[in-house]
Amino acid sequence: MAATVDFRRRLQVLNFSVLVVIFMLLVYFKPSHCQLEIMSPSRILSEVEKSCVLVLFNRNFASVETSFANALHQIIMTRSEVTFGTSGLVLNHEFVWPDGQPLQLVNGNTRVPVSRDSDGSLVVFPKQKKDRKCLITGPRRNPKAELFTEPLIMKTVLNWVNDKCDTYISLNGGLTYQGLHRESILQNLFSMSHVSDFTMLDLNHKHTEEGNLISQSKFPNASRKEDEMIWNCEHSNDYEEGFCNESERKTSNKHARLVSTTDFRSAKLAKDKLKDVAEEFPDSCHESGGKNPGPGKVFPQCERLSVLPTKGQFFHEFLKISKPVILEGAALHWDAFHKWTMEFLREHYSDKEVHIKLAPDGLFEGIDSSSNWEDYGTFKIPATVLDKLPFPDLVVVRPATMNLKFAEFLDMISNVSHKAKPRASAYLEYSSIPDYLPELEEDIPEFPFAQDLLTRRHLNIWLGDGNTLGKLHFDPFDNFLCQIRGKKQLTLFDPHDNSKMYEGHIPEAELGYNRVSGQFRRKKLQDSTAMVMAPVDIVDPDFERFPAFAEARPLNCTINEGDVLFMPAFWWHEVQSYPNVTEGRNLAVNFWYEPFLTKEFPCAHCKLDVNPFYRHLL
């Protein structure tokens, strides 16, 4: 009996020992942490979608692991941004992708120089970012490789890996000082949620209670006949409140409460309502300014500086934390502020051909229903694309375009600014000063705190009659918007939770314009999409269809003549322009810079990150 008990105890100890050995073997041979992984071509294809892939090719790896490979593995194995492994394949002869294609370097070569280093050839395959801009998926492309061409010295290799993989790995496997700085930046970004509890629901609370804001989803669209009738009002002397005469006003009375800016007929009403909002919340941009639309809540205002910041102050207090700021009077000393009169522009650039945009009653790039367009019944979107569109029934209305002499354009905005009726609003927008008006660049010097800090990508002029509304969108550039004539009231939203803004692809449509009759047409649906526009409407929000937008937190940034708004990249903004009372025009320029903080787009869940272009600033 005792022998039986002793045997059972020994058996239990043996079983436990076997389990311990198996566990130790599993831990020891776990590829991601304790053993160099063999990287086959198919394995590289799998990993490169998730991380940067680093491979050391050496014919002898089938039997022996080099000390360099082991040392590099110990440094990188805890970093999820990089996958490191080895391969015993000969690059030029044995490495073939699963589809039969040979390895190709980024420089286009398919033949890899033979390494003289005994440790082998080090190659990196940068992480393949998802193509978010094209909805039609093409054939998969094999990743191209970058070859390390220097001696395999650890510090040099890590610097190279960090550069190619946009990583910040130190010799001890942690973060470099640059990496720690980047981490600190991303943890301390300016967010409206940290400074305000004022939401879009609050902004529209008072108007909703009074019944002024009515969801567009509750009303059918007007008929084509009524659309044509109202669009022809530009040529009628009997125009009043959007209708040509008393009889037409009566026949269309049932639509009088439809105020959605997605319908061109009601653009004037929508703009008037936005003006009412502006009056209710004054543009005196003090932190305590504004009235309370909701109990105890205040519409927050942009911070304002009366003195230009130093380069260090601008970098640390605004640029790297993605915080808007208004620089009061920063452009008052420019020659452009006093020199760019209508007479000056006409005298020097009358014969210059320019490309302008036209839209009904100053409403630029709003959202409309695709069913309102002439070719709706015949235009087909491929099923593979349709499935990827979050709002296939909506379109971004791109303005009509026209090429004409600069003098003709000046005549158009001069005539329009003196008419209190719906009109074709002409706008010179996104027009490159270096390309079209290079002599003007000397009149608008860059700000000293931005020079040698940011890299300029575009310098644009914006000129119109001043009664324009640019609908909600973002720009992938850091922006200095400089107001020379008139005023702009901007409503901003931060880019940290873009699901509230419903970021995504929206199909485009282009207006047609008959210059002789002055009529617009909903002419053509496009086979392209807008990637920076929001489907939501600030003036008349449809919280039933876009409920998350109710929690979005707006920021008011109003700039007067001479003011400059720094607007960080990817901040959503809607721009209501007002004319200079005397001159009847709105004139601004903007400097667009390579963004310090960037993100993939359109992508509602993608977060801002430090642009690798500026890693030297960390």
Secondary structure as UniProt FT lines:
FT   HELIX           2..28
FT   TURN            31..34
FT   STRAND          37..38
FT   HELIX           41..47
FT   TURN            48..50
FT   STRAND          52..57
FT   HELIX           59..62
FT   HELIX           67..76
FT   TURN            77..78
FT   TURN            80..81
FT   STRAND          82..87
FT   TURN            91..94
FT   TURN            98..99
FT   TURN            106..107
FT   TURN            118..119
FT   STRAND          121..125
FT   STRAND          145..147
FT   HELIX           154..165
FT   TURN            171..172
FT   HELIX           177..187
FT   HELIX           192..195
FT   HELIX           200..203
FT   HELIX           205..210
FT   HELIX           216..218
FT   HELIX           224..231
FT   HELIX           232..235
FT   TURN            237..238
FT   TURN            241..242
FT   HELIX           246..251
FT   HELIX           253..255
FT   TURN            256..257
FT   TURN            261..262
FT   HELIX           264..266
FT   HELIX           267..280
FT   TURN            287..288
FT   TURN            295..296
FT   STRAND          304..305
FT   HELIX           311..314
FT   HELIX           315..319
FT   TURN            320..322
FT   STRAND          325..327
FT   TURN            328..333
FT   HELIX           335..339
FT   HELIX           342..349
FT   TURN            350..351
FT   STRAND          353..360
FT   TURN            361..362
FT   STRAND          363..364
FT   STRAND          367..369
FT   HELIX           370..372
FT   TURN            374..378
FT   HELIX           383..386
FT   TURN            387..388
FT   TURN            392..393
FT   STRAND          394..398
FT   STRAND          400..405
FT   HELIX           406..416
FT   TURN            417..418
FT   STRAND          424..432
FT   HELIX           433..436
FT   HELIX           438..443
FT   TURN            448..453
FT   STRAND          456..464
FT   STRAND          469..473
FT   STRAND          478..485
FT   STRAND          487..493
FT   TURN            498..502
FT   STRAND          506..514
FT   TURN            515..518
FT   STRAND          519..530
FT   TURN            543..545
FT   HELIX           547..551
FT   STRAND          555..559
FT   TURN            561..562
FT   STRAND          564..567
FT   TURN            569..570
FT   STRAND          572..578
FT   TURN            581..583
FT   STRAND          586..593
FT   STRAND          597..598
FT   TURN            604..605
FT   STRAND          609..610
FT   HELIX           612..617
//
